[in-house]
């Protein structure tokens, strides 16, 4: 027997199948287990599609101009201990020589 995942809405372990969907008896949420969940689509991903988390170390993949600075942030710059935020620039960090700044996740890749 296949294991039924908990409800993505309320995390109830009592979900049950109805035709091709799953139903939660506690909150009434219906979902298709074959479709990616909303939480997966909202995850912040780097330029390669890897999911980023708070505290990760990333590497800048292209030169990024900085307003008010005489030089750009160079490709290959390692940024440690990032914080994820909502909005267009979804990474807050501190970069040596530049200080605190916000980056877009599409211009970084997760460091190994």
N, C-alpha and C positions, 0 to 999 in steps of 0.2 A: 504494500500500500504506500502511495506517495504521501509525503508529509505536507500538510497544509500550513502555509506561512501565517503568521499573526496578521491582524488587521493593520494596514499602514496608517490608518487614521487614529485609532485609539489603542493599538498594540494588544488587543484582546486575543487570547489564544484559542477562542472558541469559534473561529470562522468555519463555514461549511460551504460545500460546492452547490451551485444552482446552475444547471446546464453548463455553459462554458465560463461562467463568472463565479467568483467567491463572494459570500455575504457574511457580514458581521452581525450577530444577533444583539450585541450590546449598543452599537451606535447606528446600525442600519446602513453602513457604508457598503457599496458594491464595487468590485474592481476585477479587472482581467489580470490573472497572474502572469500572462505571457507578455504584457506590455510593461515597459520600464516604468517604475514608480515616479511620482512627482518629485520625491526627494532626490532621486538619482539625476533627474534632469536639471535640478537647481544647484547641483554640486558645482563648485568652482574648479575649472580644469585649466591646465597649462597648455602651452602651444602644441604639445604632443598628445593631449587628451588624457593625461594622468590627473587624477583627483588630488587637489591640494588641501592641506589641513593647516590649522594654526600651529606655528612652531616649526614648519618645514623650512628647509634651505632650498633656495632656487638660484638659477643662473640666468642672467639677462641674455636674450638671444639676438638682439640687434642694438645698435647705438640709439640711445633715446635722448633727444634734446631736452634740456631742463631750463624753464623760464628763469631768467635772472642769473644763470650760471654761465661762466665763460666756456665751459666744455660740456660735452654730453656724457651720459652714463654709458660706458663702453660695453660692447657685447663681450660676454664672458665674465662680467662682474658677478661675484657670488654674494648673495643676500641671505643672511641667516635670520632665523626666528621671525618669520612673517606673521602678520595678523590678517585674517580675512574679514572683509567688510561688505556691506551692501552698496550698490551704486555702480557707476561706470568704471571707476578706478577701484577695483575690488581687493587690492593688497595694500596694507599699510606696513611700512618697514623703515629701517634706518640704514643708509648707505654711507660707508666711510668716505669722507670728503664732500658729501652733499647734505647729510643730516636726514631728518624725517621727510618721507615723501610717500606718495601713493602711486602704485603701478597698476597697469592692466595685466590680467593673468595671461592674455594672449601673447605677451612679449617676454615671458619667462618660461623656463622648463625646470622641472623638479630635478634637484641634484641627487646623485647617488649616495 
